[in-house]
Amino acid sequence: MTILIVEDDNDIRALMAFHLRSRGYAIEEARDGEEAIEKLSRFIPDLVILDLMLPRMHGLEVLARIRNGNATKRIPVIVASALTGENDIISALEDGADDYITKPFSPKILCARVHSLLRRSGKDSDTVSTAGGLVLDKGSRECMLKDEKILLTATEFDILLALVKAEGRVLRRGEIIEEIKGEGYHVTERSIDVQIASLRKKLGDMGSSIATVWGIGYRYAEE
């Protein structure tokens, strides 16, 4: 999935790009409004992160161009701006921004907002990603963790995908079996425990995100 970052501050743009790339996103960059419009004429990103106080063309004008273009009008847009006034935020949202985040902001919060907006817009149908940098590609069945490929068995991939998609809800062992194998498949619940142990080991420090809920099952929850 590709994100276009429109930001004139080189350091802020590089910081956003670094954290989003570490979570598996491809990044395109624009340093001003006119460069953003030129890039949008050549490709359609999955999401735009847009500053407002831009050289050559104000961010609200860029937003208006996005919303008025047949090919671009449905692109999710997050405004990331140092303008913190209520009127500025309301104006951007009324003009078509899907979300607004004020500077300075935590990169983790930005990544969480990106993930949430992509999920709501249905653009991440082929991939499932988390704010912590875990990316599961359902097409290629590959698992990436902060730009590092994690080799999982087919069953491990399916279990991890089921837990992540549950978004913090506890899954009973029986639910996990039904999710990955279908109803009536004879797998012992103990075998799920073994697979979970293997997953935790392969995920390293992130393995602790798979929490045991004693007497019930497992849930995935990043700190």
N, C-alpha and C positions, 0 to 999 in steps of 0.2 A: 504494500500500500504506500502511496506517495503523498507526502505533505509538502505544500509550498509555504515557506516562511518568508513573509514580507516584513523586513525590519532593517532600518538604516544603521543601527548601532552594531558594529562588527562583533563586539564581544558578546552582546546579548544574543545575536543571531547564531554565533558559533556555539554558545552554551545550549541554546534550544536544540540546535541540530545534533549536538553530541548526545544529549539525553534521549532524544527521540530515535536516533539511529541505534542506540544501545538497546532499544526496545523493539527493534526489528523493522522500523519504518524507513522507506527510502525518502530522501530529502532533496528538494529543490529550493534554491534561495533567490530572493530578489531584494535589491538594496533600496529601491524607491518604487513609487506607484506606477510609473510608466514602464519600468522593467517588469513589474508584476503583470500588467495588462499584456505586454508583449509575450511573456511566457504562457499566459493563459490562452493566447491565440494559437499556441502550438501544441499544448497538451492540457488534459483535464486532470488535476490532482484529485485525490480522494478527500482532502481537507485543506483549508487555508488558515494559517495563523497570520493575522493582519494587525500591524501597528497603525495608529491613526496619524501621528505627526510625522509624515513622510515628505522627503524632498520631491519636487516636480509634480506630485499629485497627492492630494490629501487622501487619507485612508477611507474616509466616507465616500469619496468619489470612486475609489477602487471598488468599494462594497457595492455602490450603485451600479457600476458597470457589470459586476459579477451577477447581481440579481436581475439585471435587464437583458443579459445574454441568454439566448436559447440553449447554448451548450453548457453554460456555467451556472445557471440560476439555481440549480439544486445542490451545488457544492456546499457542504457544511463550512461555516466560517466562525472562528474564534477570534475576537478582537483582544489583543494583548497591548495595553496602553498605560502610560503614566498619567493619563487624565482620569482623575478619580471622582470628579464631580457627578452628582446625581443626574444632572441634565445631560452630561456627556454619555453616561452609560445608557440612559433611557433612549437618547437619540440614536446610538449605534444599534440597540436592540430593535427599535422601531423601524430602522432602515434595513433590517434584514440579518443582523448578526445573530448567530445561534447561541453564542455564549460570550461573556466578557470577563476578562481577568485583568486585574490591575497590577502594575509594576510597583515595587519589586515583588516577584512571586517565586515560590518554590518550584524547581523543575519537576519534582514529584507530583505536585498539584497540577501543573500544566499537563504532564503525561496522563494523569488520571482523567482530566477534563477531555483530552483528546480521545482516550479510550472510550469514555462514556458517550461522547458525541458520535463517534463512529459506530458504536453498538446501537445507539438509538436510531441512527439513520439507516441501519441495515447494510452499511458498506463493508463490514468485516465478516461477510458471510463465509468466505473461504478461509479466514484466519481468525483465531481467538488469541487475544493478547491481554496481558495484565500490566498494571502500572509498575510492577517490579521488574519488567523486562523479559517475561516469559512469552514466547510466541509459538503457537501451535498451528501449523498449516494443514488443514484437513485434506487438501488436494494431494500434496506431496507426502503427507503424513510425517513431516519433519518437525522436530522440536528445537527451538533456538532459545538460548538463555543469555541475554546481554551479548549478542553477536557470536556466541559459541554454540556449535551444534552439539546437541545431547542425543546420543544414540539410545533409542528406546525400542523395546520389543513392541509388536503390534498390540498386545494386551496392555502393556504399560502405557502406551500412547492413549489408548481408549479410556483407561481408568483416569489418567490425568486430565484428559479432555472433559470427561464427565464431571469431575470435581470442580474444574475451573468454570465450566458453564453453569454449575449450580450456584455460583456467586455467593459463597459463604454459607449456603444451606447445607445441613448435615445430610449425608447420604448413608443409608443403612447398607450393610454389606450385600444384602439381597437386592437392593436397588441398583447397586453398582453392577452386579452380575447381570441383571435384566437389561441394564443400559448397554453393556458391551457385548452381550451374547444373545439377548432376547429371552422371552419367557420360556420356562421349561428346560433351560440348559443346566445340566447337572455339573455344577462346580461347587466345591466346598467353600464355605466362607473363610476357612483357614487359608486357602490359596490366595484370597484377596489380601490377607495380611502379609503374606510373603511378597506379593507384587508391590504392595505399598512400601515395604522395607527396602526393596530394590530401588524403587523410584526415589525415595528419600536419599539414598546413597548417591545415586546418579546426579541428583539436583544439588548436591553439596549444601552450602549454607541455606539455599532456598528450600531445601527439603523440610525444614521446620514449618514451612507454610502448610504442609499437609498435617493437620492436627487430628489426633485421635480423640473421639468423644466416647468415653468409656461406656460400654454396654449398649452403644447404638451403632456407631460407624465412624465415618471420616468426613472432614470438611477442609476446603482449601481457603486459607485466609492469610494474606500477606500482612506483615506488621506495618 
